[in-house]
Structure formats: C-alpha cells, structure tokens
Amino acid sequence: MNIETAHIIGTKVVEEVVHFVISVSTAEKEWCTVKRYSNFEVFHDLLLTIIDVSELPVGCVLPGKRFKIWYNHSDRDFVEERTLLLDHYLTRVIQLSGTHSAVADLLLGFLSTDAIVIELPTHIPIKQRLATHAFPEDAEVTDIQINATRVVNDHVLYQVDCANSFRESGEEGHEWTVLKRFQQFLDLDQVLRASLSHRPEVVSQFFPLERHFKIFQDHLDPHFIEHRRILLQNYIQTLLLQEPVTMNEHFLNFIGIS
C-alpha cells in the first residue's frame, strides 16, 4: 500500500504549537493525520539514512528552522509560508517514493500515525480558499499559477500562467502567460500597498515577500528557486482573492492586461 496523495488542508495552534492537518489517500482508503514541524524534522532525518541527499528531487527539502526567539511561530504569515513549503515537500517525497520502496514504506509509516477525526482547521490554505472562491462574471482573471521558471544568465524568470474561466477555450483572454522577475513582484507589492492604503483590511491580507540578498543566498540554487516559486504563487493567488486588487490597474498591468 503506497501513499498516492498527501496535502495539508489546514492548521491548528494548540498551546502555541502549530499542528498541520494532513489529508492522506492510498488506492484503498483515505484518512487524516496531524503533524508538528518537529515530526517532519525526524522524518527527514530518517529519510536521509536510506537515500543520499544527492538523490532528492528539487524541492524535497524542509523549510529552514526558525527560532521562536526571533519568529512568532503562530503568526498567520509564518504559518502560511511553512504550510506551503511542507505541503510541497510531501508532494516531492511522494514522487520519490514511486521509485524507492524503502522511502514508500517510511512515508506510509509516518503518515499512518497520529490519525485523527477531522474537524474544521483554524486556518485554511490559500489554494483551498481559491478553489471555492466566487469570482464576479466580469472578472478579467480567475486563476493564476506559477508552474515553471527559466534561468536566463544570472537571473530567474517566473512563468505566470493566467486564465479566465468565464471565457471559452481558444477565445482571446481565456489563457495567457507573462514572465516576471522577483523584483517585479516586489515593485507590484509596493505600488499596490500605496494605491490601496485607504483599504487596510485589503492590504492586511497580502502575503509578505521576503528579499534574500545574494551575498547570503545563492539565487540560482535549484531548491531556493523552487521555494521562491511556491511562495510567489501563493502571493499572487492571495491577491486574486481580493476584488479591489483584481480591479486595480497596477495588478492588471502586471498580468498583461492594459
């Protein structure tokens, strides 16, 4: 019995500790389990005892440990970022388990413990909210994904795939793509915060973008690129849930709509 899917569908904070609620499925059954970040650390250490780090697929690394003395681990934005990266980590481990039976057994054991009866989590990931979001019929865009990147010389381009479900396949404006650098996301964030400063309830929902300077971080490292791609996708999808943003000229210009 192998794990086919495993996704973090929400989180709960219990006594200042974040617990990740994971929906798991095999070909035979489905269940939910709950894990702390420390549980993922133990699992990853065990994973590295049966497979060499060089065999790990891109993105199959845990988000960095951040100490509570400097970070509030129950902060909304911190939880959102860690949820995204741990969910992506599980996806990559499942891919790896398809070709390594020992990894498959280890993963099954990890996700089979701490089974729970599912209750409504206190925090719902953006992609879950986006799936049920009701867009107005005059919306210019209803979905944005960043599924690919391109390295050009010394910088990375992120492929922003846009779609409008209200338009027919093949019709102009149904699907299109724009390429953006990380700095362009930062510029968008700055101008949106300024132009919507009179709507603090909207701006407060923005997912923060964190700059990493090249002197400390290799921006062309495949794992770094993959993590940044996931976080940028979450950022732009968070904006997509805010109608004042989707009607904003700066946002529309960013996604290629004049």
C-alpha positions in Angstrom: 0.0 0.0 0.0 1.6 3.3 -1.2 0.7 6.9 -0.4 -0.9 8.5 -3.5 -1.7 11.9 -2.2 -0.9 13.9 0.9 -1.9 17.6 1.3 -2.0 19.9 4.2 -5.6 21.1 4.4 -5.3 23.4 7.4 -3.6 24.1 10.6 -4.4 24.3 14.3 -2.5 26.1 17.1 -2.5 24.2 20.3 -0.7 25.7 23.3 1.3 28.0 20.9 2.4 25.0 18.8 1.3 24.7 15.2 -0.2 21.4 14.1 -0.6 20.6 10.4 -3.7 18.7 9.4 -2.8 16.4 6.5 -5.3 14.6 4.3 -3.8 11.3 3.1 -5.0 8.8 0.5 -3.9 5.4 -0.9 -5.7 3.3 -3.6 -7.6 1.6 -0.8 -8.5 4.3 1.8 -8.3 7.9 3.0 -7.6 9.4 6.4 -6.3 12.5 8.1 -3.3 12.9 10.4 -1.8 15.8 12.3 2.0 16.6 12.5 4.2 19.2 14.0 7.2 20.7 12.3 9.4 18.7 14.6 7.8 15.5 13.4 8.8 16.4 9.8 12.4 17.0 11.0 12.5 13.5 12.5 11.1 12.0 9.3 13.6 13.9 7.1 16.5 12.7 9.2 15.3 9.1 8.8 14.8 9.7 5.0 18.5 10.7 4.7 19.5 7.4 6.3 18.1 5.4 3.4 18.7 7.7 0.5 21.6 10.0 -0.4 20.9 13.8 -0.3 22.0 14.0 -4.0 19.1 11.8 -5.0 16.5 14.1 -3.5 14.3 15.9 -6.1 14.3 19.6 -6.3 12.1 21.0 -3.6 12.5 17.9 -1.4 14.0 19.9 1.5 12.3 21.2 4.6 11.7 24.9 5.1 14.5 26.3 7.3 14.2 26.1 11.1 13.4 29.5 12.6 13.8 30.0 16.3 10.9 31.3 18.4 13.2 34.0 20.0 13.0 35.8 16.6 9.9 34.5 15.0 6.3 34.1 16.2 5.5 30.5 15.0 1.8 31.1 15.3 1.8 34.3 13.2 -0.6 34.0 10.2 2.1 34.7 7.5 4.7 32.5 9.2 2.2 29.6 9.3 1.1 30.2 5.7 4.6 30.0 4.4 5.5 26.9 6.4 2.3 25.2 5.3 3.1 25.9 1.6 6.6 24.5 1.8 5.8 21.5 3.9 2.9 20.6 1.5 5.3 20.9 -1.4 7.8 18.8 0.5 5.2 16.0 0.9 4.5 16.1 -2.8 8.2 15.7 -3.7 8.6 12.8 -1.2 5.6 11.0 -2.7 7.2 11.4 -6.2 10.4 9.9 -4.7 8.6 7.0 -3.1 7.4 5.9 -6.5 10.9 4.7 -7.4 12.2 3.8 -3.9 10.3 1.2 -2.0 12.1 2.0 1.3 11.0 5.6 1.0 7.4 4.5 0.3 7.4 2.3 3.5 8.9 5.1 5.6 6.4 7.6 4.3 3.4 5.3 4.9 4.6 4.7 8.5 5.0 8.5 9.0 1.5 9.4 7.7 -0.3 6.4 9.3 0.4 7.5 12.8 -1.5 10.2 14.7 -4.7 9.7 12.7 -7.5 12.0 13.8 -11.1 12.6 13.2 -11.1 15.7 11.0 -12.5 19.0 12.4 -12.5 22.4 10.8 -9.0 23.8 11.0 -8.5 27.3 12.3 -6.5 28.3 9.2 -7.4 27.3 5.6 -4.6 27.4 3.0 -4.9 29.9 0.1 -5.3 27.2 -2.6 -8.2 25.7 -0.7 -9.9 29.0 -0.4 -9.2 29.8 -4.1 -10.9 26.6 -5.2 -14.3 27.7 -3.7 -14.0 31.5 -4.3 -16.8 33.1 -6.3 -15.5 35.5 -8.9 -17.7 38.1 -10.5 -18.6 37.4 -14.1 -16.8 40.5 -15.3 -13.5 39.3 -13.7 -10.5 39.6 -16.0 -8.7 36.7 -14.4 -9.9 33.8 -12.3 -6.8 31.7 -11.8 -3.0 32.3 -11.7 -0.4 29.6 -11.4 3.4 29.8 -11.4 4.3 26.3 -12.6 7.7 26.9 -14.2 10.8 29.0 -14.1 13.6 29.9 -16.5 17.2 30.8 -15.6 18.5 33.5 -18.0 22.1 34.5 -17.5 22.3 35.5 -13.8 18.6 35.9 -13.0 15.4 33.8 -12.8 12.2 34.4 -14.7 8.9 33.1 -13.2 6.3 31.9 -15.7 2.9 33.4 -14.6 0.1 31.4 -16.2 -3.2 33.3 -16.1 -6.7 32.0 -17.0 -10.3 33.3 -17.2 -12.9 30.5 -16.7 -15.7 32.7 -18.0 -14.2 32.6 -21.5 -14.3 29.7 -23.8 -11.2 27.7 -24.7 -9.5 29.3 -27.7 -11.2 32.6 -27.0 -8.9 35.6 -26.5 -8.3 36.2 -22.8 -9.0 32.6 -21.8 -5.4 31.7 -21.1 -2.1 33.6 -21.4 1.3 33.8 -19.9 3.7 36.5 -18.7 7.3 36.2 -17.5 8.4 38.2 -14.4 11.5 38.6 -12.3 11.3 38.6 -8.5 12.0 42.3 -8.4 8.8 42.9 -10.5 6.8 41.2 -7.8 8.4 43.5 -5.2 7.6 46.5 -7.3 4.0 45.3 -7.7 3.6 44.8 -3.9 4.9 48.3 -3.2 2.6 50.1 -5.6 -0.4 48.0 -4.6 0.2 48.8 -0.9 0.5 52.5 -1.8 -2.6 52.7 -4.1 -4.7 50.7 -1.6 -3.5 52.3 1.6 -7.1 53.6 2.1 -8.2 49.9 2.3 -6.2 48.5 5.2 -8.5 45.5 5.5 -7.4 44.5 2.0 -3.7 45.2 2.4 -3.6 43.3 5.6 -4.4 40.1 3.6 -1.3 40.4 1.4 1.2 37.6 1.8 4.6 39.2 2.6 7.5 38.9 0.2 10.9 38.3 1.7 14.1 39.5 0.0 17.2 37.3 0.3 20.4 39.1 -0.6 22.8 37.3 -3.0 25.7 37.7 -0.6 24.0 35.3 1.8 21.9 33.2 -0.6 22.6 31.7 -4.0 19.6 32.8 -6.1 20.4 30.2 -8.7 20.3 27.3 -6.3 17.5 24.9 -7.6 16.0 24.4 -4.1 15.9 28.2 -3.5 14.3 28.8 -6.9 11.7 26.1 -6.2 10.8 27.5 -2.7 10.6 31.1 -4.1 8.3 29.8 -6.9 5.9 28.3 -4.4 5.8 31.4 -2.2 5.4 33.8 -5.2 2.4 31.6 -6.4 0.8 31.9 -3.0 1.4 35.7 -3.0 -0.2 36.2 -6.4 -3.1 33.9 -5.5 -3.7 35.8 -2.3 -4.1 38.9 -4.3 -6.5 37.1 -6.6 -8.9 36.7 -3.6 -9.1 40.5 -3.1 -11.6 42.1 -5.5 -10.1 45.6 -5.1 -6.8 44.2 -6.2 -8.1 42.4 -9.2 -9.7 45.6 -10.4 -6.5 47.6 -9.7 -4.8 48.9 -12.9 -1.3 48.1 -11.5 -2.3 44.5 -10.9 -3.9 44.2 -14.3 -0.8 45.7 -16.0 1.4 43.2 -14.1 -0.5 40.3 -15.6 -0.5 41.7 -19.1 -4.0 43.4 -19.3 -3.9 47.0 -20.5 
